[in-house]
Amino acid sequence: MEQTNSITGGVIWKTLLSFFFPILLGTFFQQLYNTADAVIVGQFVGKQALAAVGGATSTLINLLVGLFVGIASGAAVIISQLYGARDGERTQRAVHTTMAFALAGGLGLMIVGWAISPWALRAMNTPEDVLPHSVTYIRVYFLGIIANFIYNMGSGILRAIGDSRRPLYFLMVCCLLNIALDVLLVVVIPLGVLGVAIGTFLSQVVSAGLVLLSLTRTTQIYHLNLRQIAFDLPMLRRIVVIGIPAGLQSVMYSISNIIIQSSINTFGTDAAAAWTAYGKIDGFFWMIMSAFGVAITTFSGQNFGAGRYDRIHKSIWICMGMSAGTAVLFSGLVFFGGESIYHLFTKDAAVISQGMVVLRLLAPYYITYVTIEIISGAVRGAGDSILPMIITCIGICVLRVAWIALAVPLWRDIRNVCLSYPITWTVTSVAFLLYYFQGGWLRKRIERMEQSDREDEIIAKQ
């Protein structure tokens, strides 16, 4: 309760940082969790295996998983608002509906992912020497998707109520377990890509068990009773209204990345492996931005539920300043130290050379993305996810696809593919600033929340 009080009444920058750092460390271990697979197979199996655990495989996983996780983010917003308003009964309904969604969505995605993966990987122009490794990795990954969903939804519940530490501890345990299993099943027992896939699967199962244990043992109002897991239709409706735009936004991101990945794959295995390695380096930037995004979303959600609207506006600019400074620092580190980092993934000179071209082109422009993450996170925390989705989909996804379709054929070079990123980040950031300054979005959310509360009361009486 102490941390929740600080969210709705403490010093803003201190509260944001106290919430941000556990999330940052958690996302760091999540990135390390994924990067370990790439490092170990890149060093001990080969560049085909390196391309298989990233590239098209990661993009396809993000597409299928992103829709469900995006929808579930609506649950985190609702729970943070209800918890901030101290509404115990509806917090309980939201928690059990969220876990029901995790189980149902995970089962459905496991079946779909297993079935369509080979076809989808071929459609993305995955090189023939990479394809068998990719199919093996992704199919085993999808066998563990239910556990993955349980962990992500459960962690989302904990963060929504202001607890960012326990998800960090769970992730640290599972990350270390995953690395140990990778070494055992690739270096000691030479199973190749299958080994890292099994390691990921087992680690996901352990993480799901830990988060379930945490939620079922608590005596707080977010307590989970396994026998009460079920869909509450009014609560599901509220979750879906916020979550579907976020899920569709994630899908549009992934579709645009699939198109970019397909374009990268046409440059050959070296380019595909370089893009995979760059993606792991680049992922550390996104983990930082994601941590700021989760922090501002939870902060905004709880203050919205508590009626502290002035703190939402102040937190946006404080968080934006902190994330911009971090982006500049990270850009400098990877720009000048990137080549040493690439050597962690591969010793292949051609792959490193291609990777450095990408890194030095994109790293200076990371700061242009900051506004998108912070404003969209704060607005989503207040319950408005439709307009952020529209702005992001048009400014980033549609414009990026148009660039690949129209500009890349005129100059077939990997650098021209990469230019789609800073161009779309800049355009979308300007659009978000215009949206924020035009005002009215917070007032409309207050009116809609009051209307939803009245509708819930009518349904409950029926």
One Martini backbone bead per residue (centre of mass of N, CA, C, O) as a GRO file, in nm:
protein
  462
    1MET     BB    1   0.054   0.065  -0.015
    2GLU     BB    2   0.289   0.261  -0.014
    3GLN     BB    3   0.334   0.282  -0.322
    4THR     BB    4   0.052   0.381  -0.396
    5ASN     BB    5   0.063   0.648  -0.235
    6SER     BB    6   0.304   0.761  -0.402
    7ILE     BB    7   0.154   0.770  -0.673
    8THR     BB    8  -0.090   0.969  -0.555
    9GLY     BB    9   0.128   1.165  -0.343
   10GLY     BB   10   0.411   1.193  -0.434
   11VAL     BB   11   0.701   1.239  -0.573
   12ILE     BB   12   0.719   1.205  -0.899
   13TRP     BB   13   1.017   1.135  -0.978
   14LYS     BB   14   1.061   0.926  -0.754
   15THR     BB   15   0.827   0.737  -0.823
   16LEU     BB   16   0.905   0.672  -1.113
   17LEU     BB   17   1.188   0.555  -1.044
   18SER     BB   18   1.094   0.335  -0.836
   19PHE     BB   19   0.931   0.193  -1.070
   20PHE     BB   20   1.131   0.179  -1.312
   21PHE     BB   21   1.381   0.004  -1.222
   22PRO     BB   22   1.243  -0.274  -1.191
   23ILE     BB   23   1.146  -0.276  -1.484
   24LEU     BB   24   1.419  -0.248  -1.618
   25LEU     BB   25   1.544  -0.503  -1.497
   26GLY     BB   26   1.327  -0.689  -1.609
   27THR     BB   27   1.377  -0.619  -1.914
   28PHE     BB   28   1.670  -0.696  -1.909
   29PHE     BB   29   1.619  -0.998  -1.845
   30GLN     BB   30   1.443  -1.043  -2.089
   31GLN     BB   31   1.663  -0.974  -2.294
   32LEU     BB   32   1.870  -1.177  -2.188
   33TYR     BB   33   1.695  -1.421  -2.233
   34ASN     BB   34   1.698  -1.380  -2.550
   35THR     BB   35   2.007  -1.331  -2.603
   36ALA     BB   36   2.127  -1.601  -2.510
   37ASP     BB   37   2.035  -1.764  -2.752
   38ALA     BB   38   2.198  -1.604  -2.965
   39VAL     BB   39   2.483  -1.632  -2.849
   40ILE     BB   40   2.505  -1.946  -2.830
   41VAL     BB   41   2.432  -2.019  -3.129
   42GLY     BB   42   2.637  -1.827  -3.265
   43GLN     BB   43   2.897  -1.968  -3.131
   44PHE     BB   44   2.804  -2.307  -3.144
   45VAL     BB   45   2.649  -2.330  -3.440
   46GLY     BB   46   2.558  -2.053  -3.614
   47LYS     BB   47   2.417  -1.830  -3.839
   48GLN     BB   48   2.157  -1.987  -3.891
   49ALA     BB   49   2.073  -2.006  -3.592
   50LEU     BB   50   2.074  -1.704  -3.537
   51ALA     BB   51   1.849  -1.637  -3.744
   52ALA     BB   52   1.629  -1.834  -3.614
   53VAL     BB   53   1.602  -1.678  -3.315
   54GLY     BB   54   1.526  -1.447  -3.500
   55GLY     BB   55   1.387  -1.241  -3.696
   56ALA     BB   56   1.124  -1.399  -3.824
   57THR     BB   57   1.053  -1.540  -3.560
   58SER     BB   58   1.014  -1.290  -3.377
   59THR     BB   59   0.808  -1.146  -3.556
   60LEU     BB   60   0.589  -1.367  -3.545
   61ILE     BB   61   0.554  -1.378  -3.242
   62ASN     BB   62   0.477  -1.077  -3.206
   63LEU     BB   63   0.220  -1.091  -3.371
   64LEU     BB   64   0.059  -1.313  -3.210
   65VAL     BB   65   0.111  -1.208  -2.914
   66GLY     BB   66   0.044  -0.898  -2.929
   67LEU     BB   67  -0.263  -0.907  -2.937
   68PHE     BB   68  -0.310  -1.034  -2.652
   69VAL     BB   69  -0.132  -0.842  -2.483
   70GLY     BB   70  -0.278  -0.584  -2.568
   71ILE     BB   71  -0.552  -0.657  -2.452
   72ALA     BB   72  -0.442  -0.707  -2.157
   73SER     BB   73  -0.359  -0.408  -2.105
   74GLY     BB   74  -0.646  -0.328  -2.032
   75ALA     BB   75  -0.640  -0.465  -1.755
   76ALA     BB   76  -0.418  -0.292  -1.624
   77VAL     BB   77  -0.573  -0.029  -1.641
   78ILE     BB   78  -0.825  -0.111  -1.480
   79ILE     BB   79  -0.678  -0.205  -1.221
   80SER     BB   80  -0.536   0.064  -1.157
   81GLN     BB   81  -0.796   0.230  -1.127
   82LEU     BB   82  -0.941   0.054  -0.909
   83TYR     BB   83  -0.709   0.062  -0.703
   84GLY     BB   84  -0.699   0.375  -0.680
   85ALA     BB   85  -1.021   0.365  -0.586
   86ARG     BB   86  -1.070   0.117  -0.387
   87ASP     BB   87  -1.210  -0.132  -0.567
   88GLY     BB   88  -1.241  -0.450  -0.470
   89GLU     BB   89  -1.465  -0.601  -0.633
   90ARG     BB   90  -1.367  -0.514  -0.926
   91THR     BB   91  -1.080  -0.613  -0.902
   92GLN     BB   92  -1.150  -0.912  -0.882
   93ARG     BB   93  -1.292  -0.936  -1.157
   94ALA     BB   94  -1.046  -0.849  -1.326
   95VAL     BB   95  -0.844  -1.068  -1.244
   96HIS     BB   96  -1.013  -1.324  -1.334
   97THR     BB   97  -1.051  -1.235  -1.628
   98THR     BB   98  -0.754  -1.218  -1.706
   99MET     BB   99  -0.684  -1.524  -1.656
  100ALA     BB  100  -0.891  -1.637  -1.853
  101PHE     BB  101  -0.762  -1.504  -2.100
  102ALA     BB  102  -0.487  -1.643  -2.080
  103LEU     BB  103  -0.587  -1.934  -2.123
  104ALA     BB  104  -0.753  -1.902  -2.386
  105GLY     BB  105  -0.540  -1.754  -2.559
  106GLY     BB  106  -0.307  -1.961  -2.531
  107LEU     BB  107  -0.447  -2.205  -2.658
  108GLY     BB  108  -0.513  -2.080  -2.933
  109LEU     BB  109  -0.216  -1.996  -3.007
  110MET     BB  110  -0.084  -2.271  -3.000
  111ILE     BB  111  -0.240  -2.388  -3.240
  112VAL     BB  112  -0.186  -2.170  -3.454
  113GLY     BB  113   0.126  -2.154  -3.439
  114TRP     BB  114   0.188  -2.450  -3.514
  115ALA     BB  115   0.037  -2.449  -3.795
  116ILE     BB  116   0.156  -2.166  -3.948
  117SER     BB  117   0.467  -2.131  -3.931
  118PRO     BB  118   0.591  -2.252  -4.192
  119TRP     BB  119   0.434  -2.074  -4.390
  120ALA     BB  120   0.517  -1.793  -4.273
  121LEU     BB  121   0.827  -1.823  -4.310
  122ARG     BB  122   0.816  -1.850  -4.618
  123ALA     BB  123   0.661  -1.578  -4.673
  124MET     BB  124   0.935  -1.424  -4.541
  125ASN     BB  125   1.197  -1.533  -4.687
  126THR     BB  126   1.334  -1.762  -4.555
  127PRO     BB  127   1.608  -1.911  -4.563
  128GLU     BB  128   1.673  -2.242  -4.633
  129ASP     BB  129   1.910  -2.273  -4.410
  130VAL     BB  130   1.702  -2.163  -4.174
  131LEU     BB  131   1.414  -2.295  -4.164
  132PRO     BB  132   1.441  -2.554  -3.983
  133HIS     BB  133   1.525  -2.399  -3.726
  134SER     BB  134   1.274  -2.213  -3.706
  135VAL     BB  135   1.056  -2.429  -3.676
  136THR     BB  136   1.160  -2.558  -3.420
  137TYR     BB  137   1.160  -2.311  -3.232
  138ILE     BB  138   0.859  -2.207  -3.266
  139ARG     BB  139   0.705  -2.466  -3.179
  140VAL     BB  140   0.815  -2.484  -2.893
  141TYR     BB  141   0.732  -2.205  -2.803
  142PHE     BB  142   0.415  -2.254  -2.837
  143LEU     BB  143   0.395  -2.472  -2.611
  144GLY     BB  144   0.462  -2.218  -2.390
  145ILE     BB  145   0.232  -1.987  -2.413
  146ILE     BB  146   0.060  -2.015  -2.161
  147ALA     BB  147   0.283  -1.948  -1.958
  148ASN     BB  148   0.349  -1.674  -2.079
  149PHE     BB  149   0.070  -1.546  -2.024
  150ILE     BB  150   0.056  -1.583  -1.721
  151TYR     BB  151   0.300  -1.411  -1.657
  152ASN     BB  152   0.217  -1.144  -1.801
  153MET     BB  153  -0.056  -1.103  -1.658
  154GLY     BB  154   0.045  -1.123  -1.366
  155SER     BB  155   0.251  -0.890  -1.386
  156GLY     BB  156   0.042  -0.677  -1.467
  157ILE     BB  157  -0.109  -0.683  -1.201
  158LEU     BB  158   0.125  -0.603  -1.014
  159ARG     BB  159   0.192  -0.332  -1.158
  160ALA     BB  160  -0.093  -0.201  -1.133
  161ILE     BB  161  -0.053  -0.192  -0.799
  162GLY     BB  162   0.282  -0.120  -0.771
  163ASP     BB  163   0.442  -0.404  -0.827
  164SER     BB  164   0.784  -0.429  -0.956
  165ARG     BB  165   0.953  -0.657  -0.800
  166ARG     BB  166   0.847  -0.948  -0.838
  167PRO     BB  167   0.878  -0.969  -1.147
  168LEU     BB  168   1.183  -0.940  -1.128
  169TYR     BB  169   1.252  -1.192  -0.961
  170PHE     BB  170   1.129  -1.398  -1.155
  171LEU     BB  171   1.304  -1.320  -1.403
  172MET     BB  172   1.578  -1.380  -1.285
  173VAL     BB  173   1.542  -1.679  -1.237
  174CYS     BB  174   1.463  -1.754  -1.540
  175CYS     BB  175   1.713  -1.645  -1.678
  176LEU     BB  176   1.923  -1.823  -1.537
  177LEU     BB  177   1.790  -2.087  -1.623
  178ASN     BB  178   1.809  -2.043  -1.930
  179ILE     BB  179   2.118  -2.026  -1.947
  180ALA     BB  180   2.178  -2.303  -1.824
  181LEU     BB  181   2.016  -2.464  -2.039
  182ASP     BB  182   2.170  -2.369  -2.286
  183VAL     BB  183   2.441  -2.486  -2.207
  184LEU     BB  184   2.347  -2.780  -2.170
  185LEU     BB  185   2.174  -2.803  -2.467
  186VAL     BB  186   2.439  -2.702  -2.649
  187VAL     BB  187   2.725  -2.756  -2.525
  188VAL     BB  188   2.693  -3.033  -2.382
  189ILE     BB  189   2.417  -3.086  -2.537
  190PRO     BB  190   2.393  -3.104  -2.891
  191LEU     BB  191   2.081  -2.954  -2.989
  192GLY     BB  192   2.077  -2.669  -3.055
  193VAL     BB  193   1.789  -2.512  -3.119
  194LEU     BB  194   1.630  -2.711  -2.943
  195GLY     BB  195   1.768  -2.636  -2.676
  196VAL     BB  196   1.669  -2.336  -2.653
  197ALA     BB  197   1.371  -2.404  -2.670
  198ILE     BB  198   1.354  -2.578  -2.412
  199GLY     BB  199   1.461  -2.363  -2.217
  200THR     BB  200   1.230  -2.163  -2.265
  201PHE     BB  201   0.994  -2.345  -2.185
  202LEU     BB  202   1.081  -2.406  -1.888
  203SER     BB  203   1.101  -2.110  -1.794
  204GLN     BB  204   0.801  -2.036  -1.840
  205VAL     BB  205   0.682  -2.234  -1.637
  206VAL     BB  206   0.819  -2.116  -1.386
  207SER     BB  207   0.708  -1.825  -1.409
  208ALA     BB  208   0.410  -1.904  -1.382
  209GLY     BB  209   0.429  -2.034  -1.101
  210LEU     BB  210   0.526  -1.780  -0.944
  211VAL     BB  211   0.285  -1.588  -1.008
  212LEU     BB  212   0.061  -1.769  -0.894
  213LEU     BB  213   0.168  -1.786  -0.608
  214SER     BB  214   0.148  -1.481  -0.549
  215LEU     BB  215  -0.165  -1.440  -0.606
  216THR     BB  216  -0.277  -1.675  -0.410
  217ARG     BB  217  -0.127  -1.566  -0.127
  218THR     BB  218  -0.262  -1.314  -0.111
  219THR     BB  219  -0.466  -1.059   0.088
  220GLN     BB  220  -0.537  -0.881  -0.122
  221ILE     BB  221  -0.762  -0.752  -0.366
  222TYR     BB  222  -0.580  -0.934  -0.592
  223HIS     BB  223  -0.669  -1.204  -0.534
  224LEU     BB  224  -0.630  -1.550  -0.641
  225ASN     BB  225  -0.883  -1.784  -0.742
  226LEU     BB  226  -0.881  -2.062  -0.928
  227ARG     BB  227  -1.199  -2.129  -0.906
  228GLN     BB  228  -1.278  -1.815  -1.015
  229ILE     BB  229  -1.201  -1.849  -1.300
  230ALA     BB  230  -1.360  -1.605  -1.514
  231PHE     BB  231  -1.594  -1.448  -1.707
  232ASP     BB  232  -1.673  -1.103  -1.689
  233LEU     BB  233  -1.854  -0.930  -1.905
  234PRO     BB  234  -1.835  -0.630  -1.818
  235MET     BB  235  -1.526  -0.642  -1.774
  236LEU     BB  236  -1.446  -0.743  -2.053
  237ARG     BB  237  -1.550  -0.500  -2.205
  238ARG     BB  238  -1.358  -0.289  -2.076
  239ILE     BB  239  -1.095  -0.428  -2.159
  240VAL     BB  240  -1.144  -0.441  -2.471
  241VAL     BB  241  -1.180  -0.140  -2.533
  242ILE     BB  242  -0.874  -0.090  -2.459
  243GLY     BB  243  -0.715  -0.349  -2.582
  244ILE     BB  244  -0.768  -0.369  -2.890
  245PRO     BB  245  -0.608  -0.123  -2.989
  246ALA     BB  246  -0.338  -0.228  -2.872
  247GLY     BB  247  -0.338  -0.494  -3.031
  248LEU     BB  248  -0.354  -0.368  -3.317
  249GLN     BB  249  -0.097  -0.205  -3.291
  250SER     BB  250   0.089  -0.449  -3.260
  251VAL     BB  251   0.015  -0.580  -3.530
  252MET     BB  252   0.105  -0.345  -3.712
  253TYR     BB  253   0.392  -0.349  -3.627
  254SER     BB  254   0.448  -0.644  -3.713
  255ILE     BB  255   0.376  -0.617  -4.011
  256SER     BB  256   0.592  -0.407  -4.075
  257ASN     BB  257   0.828  -0.593  -3.977
  258ILE     BB  258   0.778  -0.820  -4.177
  259ILE     BB  259   0.832  -0.652  -4.428
  260ILE     BB  260   1.119  -0.578  -4.347
  261GLN     BB  261   1.225  -0.866  -4.310
  262SER     BB  262   1.171  -0.953  -4.602
  263SER     BB  263   1.365  -0.745  -4.720
  264ILE     BB  264   1.622  -0.836  -4.569
  265ASN     BB  265   1.623  -1.139  -4.674
  266THR     BB  266   1.702  -1.058  -4.978
  267PHE     BB  267   2.020  -1.008  -4.882
  268GLY     BB  268   2.058  -1.256  -4.698
  269THR     BB  269   2.211  -1.421  -4.437
  270ASP     BB  270   2.392  -1.192  -4.334
  271ALA     BB  271   2.163  -0.985  -4.301
  272ALA     BB  272   1.982  -1.155  -4.112
  273ALA     BB  273   2.195  -1.187  -3.886
  274ALA     BB  274   2.249  -0.882  -3.842
  275TRP     BB  275   1.956  -0.810  -3.765
  276THR     BB  276   1.943  -0.991  -3.520
  277ALA     BB  277   2.176  -0.861  -3.361
  278TYR     BB  278   2.062  -0.575  -3.364
  279GLY     BB  279   1.796  -0.647  -3.219
  280LYS     BB  280   1.938  -0.708  -2.945
  281ILE     BB  281   2.056  -0.428  -2.903
  282ASP     BB  282   1.796  -0.260  -2.954
  283GLY     BB  283   1.632  -0.396  -2.719
  284PHE     BB  284   1.754  -0.218  -2.488
  285PHE     BB  285   1.606   0.036  -2.567
  286TRP     BB  286   1.313  -0.078  -2.552
  287MET     BB  287   1.326  -0.150  -2.253
  288ILE     BB  288   1.347   0.139  -2.152
  289MET     BB  289   1.092   0.252  -2.284
  290SER     BB  290   0.898   0.042  -2.164
  291ALA     BB  291   0.946   0.120  -1.868
  292PHE     BB  292   0.840   0.405  -1.895
  293GLY     BB  293   0.562   0.324  -2.007
  294VAL     BB  294   0.465   0.157  -1.762
  295ALA     BB  295   0.502   0.376  -1.549
  296ILE     BB  296   0.306   0.591  -1.678
  297THR     BB  297   0.056   0.413  -1.693
  298THR     BB  298   0.025   0.349  -1.391
  299PHE     BB  299   0.033   0.637  -1.287
  300SER     BB  300  -0.210   0.735  -1.453
  301GLY     BB  301  -0.420   0.525  -1.361
  302GLN     BB  302  -0.420   0.581  -1.050
  303ASN     BB  303  -0.474   0.891  -1.073
  304PHE     BB  304  -0.737   0.864  -1.222
  305GLY     BB  305  -0.889   0.694  -1.004
  306ALA     BB  306  -0.818   0.931  -0.776
  307GLY     BB  307  -0.841   1.229  -0.924
  308ARG     BB  308  -0.523   1.312  -1.015
  309TYR     BB  309  -0.482   1.500  -1.292
  310ASP     BB  310  -0.232   1.686  -1.247
  311ARG     BB  311  -0.021   1.446  -1.229
  312ILE     BB  312  -0.031   1.358  -1.522
  313HIS     BB  313   0.089   1.608  -1.661
  314LYS     BB  314   0.355   1.623  -1.500
  315SER     BB  315   0.462   1.331  -1.562
  316ILE     BB  316   0.510   1.354  -1.865
  317TRP     BB  317   0.753   1.563  -1.854
  318ILE     BB  318   0.934   1.411  -1.662
  319CYS     BB  319   0.952   1.145  -1.827
  320MET     BB  320   1.054   1.270  -2.091
  321GLY     BB  321   1.325   1.375  -1.982
  322MET     BB  322   1.442   1.104  -1.884
  323SER     BB  323   1.418   0.947  -2.160
  324ALA     BB  324   1.588   1.141  -2.335
  325GLY     BB  325   1.854   1.114  -2.180
  326THR     BB  326   1.877   0.807  -2.220
  327ALA     BB  327   1.882   0.803  -2.531
  328VAL     BB  328   2.144   0.961  -2.571
  329LEU     BB  329   2.330   0.771  -2.412
  330PHE     BB  330   2.276   0.511  -2.573
  331SER     BB  331   2.361   0.609  -2.852
  332GLY     BB  332   2.660   0.657  -2.780
  333LEU     BB  333   2.737   0.370  -2.688
  334VAL     BB  334   2.659   0.210  -2.957
  335PHE     BB  335   2.810   0.378  -3.168
  336PHE     BB  336   3.109   0.330  -3.031
  337GLY     BB  337   3.051   0.003  -2.917
  338GLY     BB  338   2.918  -0.201  -3.128
  339GLU     BB  339   3.142  -0.398  -3.230
  340SER     BB  340   3.189  -0.543  -2.961
  341ILE     BB  341   2.901  -0.652  -2.935
  342TYR     BB  342   2.890  -0.829  -3.195
  343HIS     BB  343   3.107  -1.041  -3.088
  344LEU     BB  344   2.898  -1.196  -2.909
  345PHE     BB  345   2.748  -1.333  -3.169
  346THR     BB  346   2.999  -1.301  -3.381
  347LYS     BB  347   3.284  -1.365  -3.619
  348ASP     BB  348   3.157  -1.263  -3.872
  349ALA     BB  349   3.251  -1.009  -4.078
  350ALA     BB  350   2.998  -0.964  -4.257
  351VAL     BB  351   2.793  -0.935  -4.029
  352ILE     BB  352   2.928  -0.698  -3.879
  353SER     BB  353   2.929  -0.498  -4.110
  354GLN     BB  354   2.623  -0.485  -4.152
  355GLY     BB  355   2.551  -0.407  -3.857
  356MET     BB  356   2.701  -0.129  -3.850
  357VAL     BB  357   2.535   0.013  -4.059
  358VAL     BB  358   2.272   0.005  -3.898
  359LEU     BB  359   2.360   0.129  -3.625
  360ARG     BB  360   2.478   0.411  -3.737
  361LEU     BB  361   2.202   0.500  -3.858
  362LEU     BB  362   1.995   0.469  -3.595
  363ALA     BB  363   2.107   0.566  -3.312
  364PRO     BB  364   2.074   0.892  -3.342
  365TYR     BB  365   1.728   0.851  -3.347
  366TYR     BB  366   1.597   0.759  -3.074
  367ILE     BB  367   1.476   1.032  -2.962
  368THR     BB  368   1.223   1.036  -3.167
  369TYR     BB  369   1.048   0.818  -2.981
  370VAL     BB  370   0.972   0.919  -2.692
  371THR     BB  371   0.691   1.058  -2.724
  372ILE     BB  372   0.528   0.810  -2.796
  373GLU     BB  373   0.557   0.646  -2.529
  374ILE     BB  374   0.461   0.859  -2.316
  375ILE     BB  375   0.190   0.965  -2.422
  376SER     BB  376   0.052   0.693  -2.481
  377GLY     BB  377   0.079   0.582  -2.190
  378ALA     BB  378  -0.083   0.804  -2.041
  379VAL     BB  379  -0.345   0.785  -2.206
  380ARG     BB  380  -0.394   0.483  -2.153
  381GLY     BB  381  -0.416   0.508  -1.841
  382ALA     BB  382  -0.691   0.683  -1.888
  383GLY     BB  383  -0.836   0.493  -2.137
  384ASP     BB  384  -0.700   0.592  -2.419
  385SER     BB  385  -0.655   0.381  -2.725
  386ILE     BB  386  -0.752   0.476  -3.008
  387LEU     BB  387  -0.585   0.727  -3.099
  388PRO     BB  388  -0.302   0.607  -3.056
  389MET     BB  389  -0.346   0.388  -3.268
  390ILE     BB  390  -0.394   0.566  -3.515
  391ILE     BB  391  -0.134   0.726  -3.507
  392THR     BB  392   0.061   0.482  -3.516
  393CYS     BB  393  -0.042   0.334  -3.770
  394ILE     BB  394   0.006   0.570  -3.964
  395GLY     BB  395   0.293   0.690  -3.882
  396ILE     BB  396   0.434   0.399  -3.889
  397CYS     BB  397   0.309   0.162  -4.051
  398VAL     BB  398   0.208   0.284  -4.319
  399LEU     BB  399   0.462   0.453  -4.385
  400ARG     BB  400   0.662   0.212  -4.382
  401VAL     BB  401   0.533   0.046  -4.608
  402ALA     BB  402   0.552   0.268  -4.823
  403TRP     BB  403   0.860   0.283  -4.824
  404ILE     BB  404   0.917  -0.009  -4.912
  405ALA     BB  405   0.742   0.007  -5.179
  406LEU     BB  406   0.873   0.289  -5.305
  407ALA     BB  407   1.186   0.340  -5.218
  408VAL     BB  408   1.353   0.073  -5.226
  409PRO     BB  409   1.343   0.009  -5.540
  410LEU     BB  410   1.525   0.268  -5.607
  411TRP     BB  411   1.721   0.163  -5.348
  412ARG     BB  412   1.895  -0.132  -5.306
  413ASP     BB  413   1.934  -0.099  -4.962
  414ILE     BB  414   1.966  -0.140  -4.625
  415ARG     BB  415   1.960   0.168  -4.560
  416ASN     BB  416   1.677   0.224  -4.682
  417VAL     BB  417   1.522   0.049  -4.488
  418CYS     BB  418   1.614   0.197  -4.221
  419LEU     BB  419   1.489   0.487  -4.279
  420SER     BB  420   1.195   0.421  -4.185
  421TYR     BB  421   1.233   0.480  -3.884
  422PRO     BB  422   1.303   0.789  -3.837
  423ILE     BB  423   1.071   0.896  -4.006
  424THR     BB  424   0.830   0.769  -3.839
  425TRP     BB  425   0.903   0.875  -3.561
  426THR     BB  426   0.883   1.179  -3.622
  427VAL     BB  427   0.593   1.198  -3.727
  428THR     BB  428   0.454   1.070  -3.472
  429SER     BB  429   0.555   1.270  -3.258
  430VAL     BB  430   0.413   1.518  -3.372
  431ALA     BB  431   0.125   1.402  -3.350
  432PHE     BB  432   0.125   1.366  -3.038
  433LEU     BB  433   0.169   1.662  -2.964
  434LEU     BB  434  -0.086   1.769  -3.099
  435TYR     BB  435  -0.284   1.593  -2.934
  436TYR     BB  436  -0.208   1.697  -2.652
  437PHE     BB  437  -0.243   2.020  -2.704
  438GLN     BB  438  -0.553   2.020  -2.784
  439GLY     BB  439  -0.706   1.872  -2.587
  440GLY     BB  440  -0.973   1.683  -2.404
  441TRP     BB  441  -0.894   1.380  -2.342
  442LEU     BB  442  -0.943   1.378  -2.031
  443ARG     BB  443  -1.237   1.470  -2.016
  444LYS     BB  444  -1.350   1.234  -2.189
  445ARG     BB  445  -1.260   1.007  -1.995
  446ILE     BB  446  -1.429   1.091  -1.751
  447GLU     BB  447  -1.704   1.063  -1.890
  448ARG     BB  448  -1.672   0.760  -1.971
  449MET     BB  449  -1.631   0.644  -1.689
  450GLU     BB  450  -1.903   0.732  -1.570
  451GLN     BB  451  -2.073   0.573  -1.776
  452SER     BB  452  -1.960   0.287  -1.714
  453ASP     BB  453  -2.047   0.282  -1.418
  454ARG     BB  454  -2.351   0.302  -1.474
  455GLU     BB  455  -2.373   0.044  -1.650
  456ASP     BB  456  -2.273  -0.155  -1.432
  457GLU     BB  457  -2.504  -0.100  -1.230
  458ILE     BB  458  -2.735  -0.193  -1.412
  459ILE     BB  459  -2.634  -0.484  -1.462
  460ALA     BB  460  -2.619  -0.570  -1.161
  461LYS     BB  461  -2.932  -0.532  -1.102
  462GLN     BB  462  -3.018  -0.752  -1.326
   0.00000   0.00000   0.00000
